[in-house]
Amino acid sequence: MFSSVIWSLILALHLLCIAYWVGGALYCLQLRRATRLLEPAQTTIVLLQSYSRYLRALWHVIPTAFVTGIALFVKMGFHLPWPYHLMAFCGIVMSAIFASMILGPLRTARRAIRPQPQTFASLHTRTALMALFGVIAIIAGALSHSF
C-alpha cells in the first residue's frame, strides 16, 4: 500500500511539472497578444520579464519531470506501448527547444539595451513549438491510458 502511494505521488509530481511546462508556454503565447495594448517600451519589459521568469522556473521543472518520467518508465518496464515513447520523445524535443531559447533569443534580449521585436518573435515561435509538442505529449498520454 505504501508503495502505491509513493508511485501515485511521483506520477502527480510528474503531471504537475508537465502542467506548468505546457501551461506556461500557452500563457506566454497569450501574453504577447495582450501586450499589444501597451507602448513598445512597456511591451518589451513585460515580455522580457515574463519569459525570463518562466524559463528560469523551467530550470527546476524540467529535471524534475525527467527524473519522475524515468522513474515511471523504470517501474513500468521499458517495453511499453508507442504512446509512452512518443511522450518521452516530445519531452526531449521540448527540452532541446528550451535550451535553444535560453542560449539564443533570451540571452540576446537580456544583453541588449533595446531588444528588437525579431528577438521576441523568435521566442514566440519557439514557445509555440514547445507548446505544440507538449499538447502532442498530453494527447499521447491520454491514448496510452486504457479505460
N, C-alpha and C positions, 0 to 999 in steps of 0.2 A: 504494500500500500504506500509506504513512504517513497519508494522508487517511482511510482506512478505520479505522485505529487511533484517530485523533483523534475521529472521529464515534462510534466504539464507546465511548470514554471519556466523551464528552458524554452519550450515552444512559445509561451506567452511573451517572453523577453524577445525572442526572435521576431514575432509578429509586431511587437511594439517598435522595434528598430526599423522594420520594413515600412510600417505605417508612417513613421517620421520621415524616412528617406523619400518615399514617393509623395507623401502629403506635402512635405516641404518644397519639393520640386514643383508640384502643382500650384502651391501658394506663390512661389517666385514667378511662375508664368502669369498668374493673375495680377500680381503686383505691378508688373510692367504696364499693363493696361490702366491700372488705377492711377499711376503716377503721371499719366498724360495730362491730368488737370493741373499739375504743378508747373512751376517755372523750371527751365532746364537745369539751373544750378541746384535747385531743391531735388529734382528728379535724380540727378547724379548722386547726391548724398544719400537719399533714401535707398536707391538700388544698390549702391556700394555697401552700405551698412547691412542691408538685408542679406545680400549674397555672402558677405563676409561672415556674418553670424551663422547663417545656415550651413555654410561649408565648414566653418570651424566646429560646429556641433557634429558634423558628419565624421570628423576625425575620431570621435568616440563611438558613434553609431555603427559605422562600417565594420570595425574589428569585432564588435560585439555580435553583429549579425553574422559575420563569417564564423566566429567561434561556435555560436549556438547552432548555425546551419550545419557545420561539420560534425558537431556532436550528435545532431539528429540523424545525419547521414550514417554515422558510425553505428548508432543504436539500431537503426532500421536495416542496416546492411547496404552494401554498395550496389547490389543487383536490384535496383528499383525501377519502376516504370519510367518511360521517357519524360513525363511532365516534371519529375523531380530533377532530372538532369537539365531540362530547359530552364528551370528556376535557378539552378546553380550557374548555368551559362549566363543568364541575364544578370545575376549578381556580379559576376566577374566583369562583364561589359560595363555595367553601371559604375563599378569601382574604377575602371580604366577611364571612363568619362569624367568621373570626379577628379582623378589625378590630372587629367588634361585641363580641367577648369582651374584647379589650384595653381598649376605650374604655367598656365598660359594667360588667359584673359584676366583672371582675378589679380594675378601678380602685376600685370601691366596696368590695370586700373588703379591699384593701390599705390603704385610708384609714380603715376602721372599726376601732374599738378591739376590738369583738367582732362579727365578721362574722355575719350572720344565715344560717340554713340556706337561706332562699329565694335568697340570692346564689349559693350553691353549686349549688342546684337549677337555676338559670338557666345557670350554667356547664356543668353536666352535660347539659342539654338541647341547648345549642349544640354541645357536643362530640359528642353523639350525631348531630346533623345533619351535622357536619363529617365524621364517620366514615362516615356513610351515603353522602354524596356522594363520598368517597374510594373506597369499595367500588364504587360505580357507575362511577367513572373507571377503576378497575382492570379491571372486567368489560368496559368498552368497549375498553380496551387489548388485552384477550385476544381480543375479537371482531374487532378490526382486523387481527390477525395471520393471515395465510393460511398454512396448512400444506400 
